[in-house]
């Protein structure tokens, strides 16, 4: 689990600790303090620049240590098995290290960035989606309380990424009380990976699901998904992340980018 240090750590901490307690899982937490790569010109020369950088690294590590202490209190109270560490460095260094570490876990938990903020903590989760090699559970920045996944929605478009997300989400799907398959614009879904075939596939695993299928303008896909989530009382959405290149997602929009901005329930994404 990643603990942000530039915004509230509570959503990620509360969700991950409660999930670890329910699942009987081991939870490792990493807090990251960032140092800007932009070093101001210092007339005194290299020694002064090095001293300034060292000071920034120390302050960043102090912020990360403070976030870890908040996590440790909750982890001890919940009596879960846990590990913890703090990192400081440039955003590139931290993306590289946390991305590599995430590859050895079944699940990585991150919190949604504040859409009104522009921080390194907002950038890291998006990068981890591409770096981790496994599923990421995004917790909305408005999230409070314990995580549960009693009612799960599967965002199905027949794509490789959607299939990957369904496989990655099996531990949640098998424990859910109700599954809802959400397919928008079903005529665009390959016939051999239709929502009907998905429902049959899940049924063979003993996972009954209902399907909600509707037409939606491409500009409103994300809002349509969240509207269904609200109507169905869903606790978790499962979806593929970055169906197009990040450049296309950034320039032309995309469900992933819009979900980052305005998710209202936890979202499990796979890339």
N, C-alpha and C positions, 0 to 999 in steps of 0.2 A: 504494500500500500504506500502511495506517495502522500506525504503530509506537506501541504503548501505552507510557505512562510510569509507570503506577500498578501495573503487574505486569510479568512477564517479557516482553521484546520478542522473545525467541528464536524462538518458533513462527512468528510472522509473517515475521520476517526470513529464517529458514532456508527456509521454504516458498517465499516470493516470489522470493528470489534464485536458488534452484535452478530454479524454473519459468521465470524470465526467461532464464537461461542455456540451458536446454533448447530454449525456443521462439525464441531469438534476438530477444527482445523488449526494448523500452525499459521501464525501471521507475523511476517516481518514488515517493519515500517522503516521508510527512509524519508528524512526531511532534508530539503535542499535549500541552501542559501546561495544567492547568486552574486557574482561580481561582474560589473560592466566591463566589457572589453575596451571601452573608450577611456584611455588614460589621458588626462589633460596635460598640456605642455607645462613642464616644470623647468624654470630657468636654471635651477641649481644642478640639473643633470641627472644621470642614471640612478645615483644613490637615493635621491629624493623620490624618484618615481617608484623605485623598488620598495621604499619604506611606505609610500602611500598605498601601493598595491597590497602589501602585507597587512596593513591596517584594515583594508576593505575585506580581505579574506577572513580576518579574525572576526570582524563584525558579522559577516555572512554566516560564519560557523556558529556564532553566538545565537543568531536567530534560529538556525536549524536545531541547535541543542535545546532551545526553549520550547520549540514545537514538539520535539521528541519527549520532553518531560510531561507535556500534556497528555500525549498518547500513553505513556507508561503508567500514569495514574489510572487511566481507564482500563488498560489491559490487565493490570494487577487486580483491580476491583472485579473484573469479569472472570478472573482466574483462567485465562487462556494461555496457551503456549505461544511465546512471542520472542522476536528479536528486534533490534533497533539499531540504527546508526544515522549519523548526520554527515552531510557532504557540503562542501563549499567549492565554488569554482565558477568558471565562465559557463554560459548556457550550453555551448558546444561540448565542453567537458562533461557536464552533468547529463546531457542527453545521451552521450556515448556510454557513460558508466551505468546509469539507471536502465537504459535500454538493454544493455548486455545482461545485467542482473535479472531483469524481468523474464528473460528467456528460460529461466530455471524454475518458474512457478506455474501452477495450473491457472492462476487468475491474477491479474493486476488490477487494483482498485485505485481510481483517481477521482478527483472532484472536478465538476464542470467549472470552467473559468468564468469569472465575472464578466458578462458581456459588455459592461460599461467600463471595464478596466483594460489596461494594456501592460501586462506584466509577464515576466518570464514564467511564472507559475501557470499562466494561461496557455503558454506555448508548449510546455512539456507534455501534457497529456496527449495532445494531437500528434506529437512526434513519437510518443511511446506506442500509439496505435500502429504505426508503421514499423517500429523497431522491435517490439516485444516478441513477435512470432506466436502470439496467443491472444486470448480474449482480454479485453479491458472492460471493467465495469465502471461506468461514469455515474457519479452521484451528483444530482443537481445542487447548486450552491445554496438553494433554499431548503435543502433537506434537513429534517430534524427527527431525532428519535431512532428507533431500531429499524434495521433493514428487514424486509420480508419479501417473498416472491410467491404469494399465494395465487395470484392471478397474473398470468404471463401472456404477453402479446408477441407474436412472431411476425415480423415484417418480411413478407415473402414476395420476391419478384423473379424467382427461378434462377438467380445468378449464382456464380461460384461463391461470391462473398456471403450471400444469404445462406447458402448451404453450409459454408464454414461456420457461420454464426450459430446455426441450429445444432450442429455437432458439438460445438464448444459449450452450448447452453444445456446440454443433456442433463447434467447434475441438477440444474434448476427446474427443467421441464419435468423430470421424474418426481420431484417433490411438490409440484404445484397442484393446487386444487382445481384450477380451470385454465385451459389453453385456448387462446383465440388467434387464428391465423388471419392476418390483415394483408389483403392483396389489393393494390390500387391499379386500375387500368389492366385488368386481367387479360385483355386481348393482346397485350404486348408481352405476356409471359410465354416462354417456349412451351409447346403442348406437352412435351415429354417431361417437363418439370412444373406442371400445372399445380395450382393450389389444391385441386382434388387429389392429385397424386401425393402431394405432401401429407394431406390428411390421412390417406391410406397407409403411407409409410409410418406415420406416428402411431396409428392404430395398431399396427403390427408390433409395436414396442409397448403396447398397453397404455398409450397416451392419447385418449380421445380429445379431439379439438374441433371447435366450430370455426367456420370461415366467414369473415366479413369482407365483401368485395364491392368496390364502388369505383366510379370514374372520378378522376381528379385532375385539374389543370396542373401541369408540371411545376408551376410557380407555387402551388399550394400543397404539394405532397406532404411536406413535414407538418404543416398545420392540420391537414386531414388526419394524419396518423395520431397526433396528440389529441385531436377531438375525439377519435375513437377510443383512445386510452382513457380519457375522462369519462366517456359514456359507459364504458365497460368496467370502470373501477380497477384498471390494471395497476399492478405494483411494479412491473418490470417490462421493458421492451427489449426484444432481441433483433438485431439487424446487422447487415454488413456495413462496413465503413469505407468511405472513399471509393465509390464505384467508378469514378473517373480519376484522372491525375489530379494532384493537389492544385496544379495551375488551373485546370478547368473548374475545379470546385471553387477556387478563389475568385476567378474572373466571371464565371457564368452562373455561380450559385451552386446549389446541390443540397440534397437532403442531409448529408453528414454535417456540412458547415452550418446549416440552419438548425440542426438538432443541437450542435454545440452551443448555439446562442440561446436557445429557448426551450431546452428540455424541462419537462414538468415532473417526470418520473425517472428513476434510474434506468439506464440504457446499457445493455451488454452489446459491445461492438466487436467484430472481428474483421481483420483485413487479410 
